[in-house]
Amino acid sequence: MPVLTRETGLSRPTVRRILLALIRSGYVEQSAEGGYFPGPECVIAGASAARRHNLLDVSMDSLIRLADLSGDSSFVSFRRGSHSVCLHREEGSFPIRTHVLQPGARHPLGVGAGAMAILSALPEDEAMEVLDLTREERTAHFPGFDDDFMMKELAIARERGWSLNPGMYVANSWAIGVPVRGPSGAALGALSIAAIDSRMTPDRQPELTEMLKTEVARVEARLKPQHST
C-alpha cells in the first residue's frame, strides 16, 4: 500500500477504501502476505475487450483478399491514442515489394496512409489535439511531416474520404488508406495498400481505393455483432 499512496497521492484510508471496493467486485485480490493482485473479473473484462476490439481477427479475410486482388501488400492498423500501430501485413504476389511498414510499427497519427486515414476520421478538435501531442516526435523523427504538410494532407484526405502517402516516409513507397469505424462511428483503425510508386499511378489509385472501401465495409459489418454482445 505505501507504493499506491505514494504514486496516487491519496491518503492511506482512501486507498484502502478503493482497494476494498475493488476486492468486493472481484477486480483485485489480496494475498495472505498482504500483496494486491488483479482479480478474476479482470480476466473477464479483458476477454470482453479483446472480443470487441480485436480488429486483426475481423480484418484477416479482407487483408488476404486485398493482397490477392491487388498483388500488393495490405495492412491493418489500430488506433492507440495519438498513434497508429500496424497489426498485420499481408504480402501480395507482385515480386517487387515495399517494406516500409511492419507489424508492430508505431507512427504518430498522420504519418503514413493508414495513420492519416485514422486522423482524417477524427473530429476536428480531436485531430488538432493529436497534432499538438505529436509535434515534437514528428519534428525529431519524421522530416517533412511538419504542421503545414499535415494540415494540407489532412484536408485532402477528408475531402476524398481516403488518404494517399506519395512516398513521403520512404522514397518510392506509396500507399492508400481508408479508415475503419466502429458501430459508434469512432475511428478504430484503417486498412491500407502499399506498393512501389510505379504501381500507384493516378489511373490505378481509384481501383485500389474501391477495393479498400469494399473491404472496410465488410470489416465494419463484422464489428457490429461483436459490439452488440
N, C-alpha and C positions, 0 to 999 in steps of 0.2 A: 503493500500500500504506500510506503514512502515514495516510491517511484511515481505512482499515479498522482499523488498530491503535488509532487514537485513539477511534473510535466503538465498537469492540467491547471495548476494554480488554485485549485479548490481546497477547501478545508477538509481535514480528515473525516469529520462526521458526514459531510456532504458526499464525499467519495464512497464512504461506507454505505450510505443510503442508496446511492445509484447502483453499487455492486449487488446489494441485497435484492433490488428490484430486478436486475438482470439475472440473478441466480434463480429467483422465483419464476421468471419467464423462460428459463432454460437456455439463455444465451451465454451464461457464464457458469463455470463450475469451480468450486473451491476444494483443493486437495486437503488431505489430512494434515499436511505440513503447513497449510495456510496460504499456498500459492493459488493464483487465479488462472483459469484456462478457458478457451472457447467451449461453450456447451453444445449439446446436441441440436438445439434449434439453429445454430449457425450452419450446420451441415444441410439442414432442410432449406434454409434461406439461400445458401449458396447454390444448391441444386436447382432451386426455382429460378434464380437469376441466370444460371447457365442455360436453362431451357428457353428463357425469354430473350436472352441476348446473344446466343451462340450464332452469330452471323455467318461464321465459317460453314457450319453444318448445312444451313439452309441455302448457301450460295454455291456449294461444290458442284452440283449438276450444271448450274449456269456457267461456272468457270470452265468446266470441261467443254461445254457446248460452244462457248465463245472462242476458246482456243482452237477447237476443231473447225469452226466456220471461218474464222479469220486467218488461221495459220500462224497467228502471232501470240504473244504472251498475254494472259489475262490475270487480273489481280482483284482481290477483295481487301479493302482497308476498313478499319474500325476507328470511330472517333473516340479518343481518350482525352477529355479536357480540351486543351488548346492544341492538341497534336493528333496526327493520324498514324496508325500503326498498321503495317502490312501484315495480314493474317495468312495469306497464301498466294503463291504464284503458280499458274498452270501453263506449261510450255505448249506452244503450237508446233506445227510441222515445218514451218519455214526455217531453213538451216542457219540463217544469219539472225542472231538474237541480240536484244539489248539486255544488259544485266544491271540496269540502273537501280532496280528495286528488288529487294529480297525479303522473305518472310522475317518479321521481327523488326524491320527497319522503321524508325520513328522520325517523322518530319513535322515541323510546325504546319498547322492548317494553312493551305495556300501554296505550299512548296511541293509541286508535283500535281499531276492531273487529278488523281483521286483526292488528294488533300484540298485542292482548290474546289473540287466539286462539293465536298463537305462544307467548306467555308461559304460557298455561294448559297447553300441551302439554309444557312443560319439567319435569324432576324438581324436587322441592321445593327442594333445596339450590341448584340452579342458578337457579331463579326468584328466590329470595331474594338471591342474589348480583347478579343483574341489577338488582333494585330498589335495592340499595345503590349500584351503579355509576351509576344514572341519577337518583338522588335530587336531586342539585344541579341538573341540567338540567331536571328536571320542575318543581322549585320556581321556577326562574328563568323558564321559558318556557311552562309548561303549568299555569296556575292551575286548581285543582280536582282535579288528579291527585296528591294527596298520598298518603302511605303508607296511611292509613286507607281512603281510597277504593279504592286499588289492591288492597289485601288483600281488601276486600269483593267487588269485581268479579271478582277472580281466583278466589275461592271459588265464586262463582255460575257463572262460565264453565266451571270444572272439573266442576261438578255437571251442567250442561246438556250439555256437550260442544261448545258453541258460545258465541260472545261477542256481546254487544249493546252498542253505543255509543249511548246515548239523547241525542244532541245535546250531549255534554259538551265536545267540542272546538270545534264551531261550532254555534250555536243553530239548531234546526230541521233539522239534517242528522244523520240516523240511519243506522246501518249494522249489519250482521250479518256475523260472520266465522267460518270453520271452518278449523282447522289442517290443513296438508298435511304428511304424514310420509314420510320416505324408507324404503327397504326395511329399514333397521336399526331403524326406529321413532322415530328422531330427528326433531324438528320442523325442516322445511326452510323453511316459509313458511306462507301462508294464502291462501285465496280469500275474497272478501267482496263484498257488495252494499250500495250506499249509495243513499239516497233521501230526499226530504223527509219530515218527520215524519208527514204525513197518509197516506203510503203504507207506513208501518212500524207499523201498528196491531197490537195483540196478536193479533187474528184472522189477520193476514197473516204474522206472523213465522214460524209453523211451516211455512207453504208455502215461504217463501224459504229457510228452513233446510234443508228437504228437497232443494230444488234444489241448494244448495251442497254438501250431503253427497253427492249423486249425482255431481256433477262432481268433487269431491275424490277419490272412489273411482276415477274414470276417470283422473285425473291420476296418482294413486299407482300405478295399474296400468301406466301408460305409463313411469313412472320405473323400474320393476323391470328391464326388459331393458337399459336404459342402465347400470344399476349392476352388471349381471352380465357385462358385456363387459370 
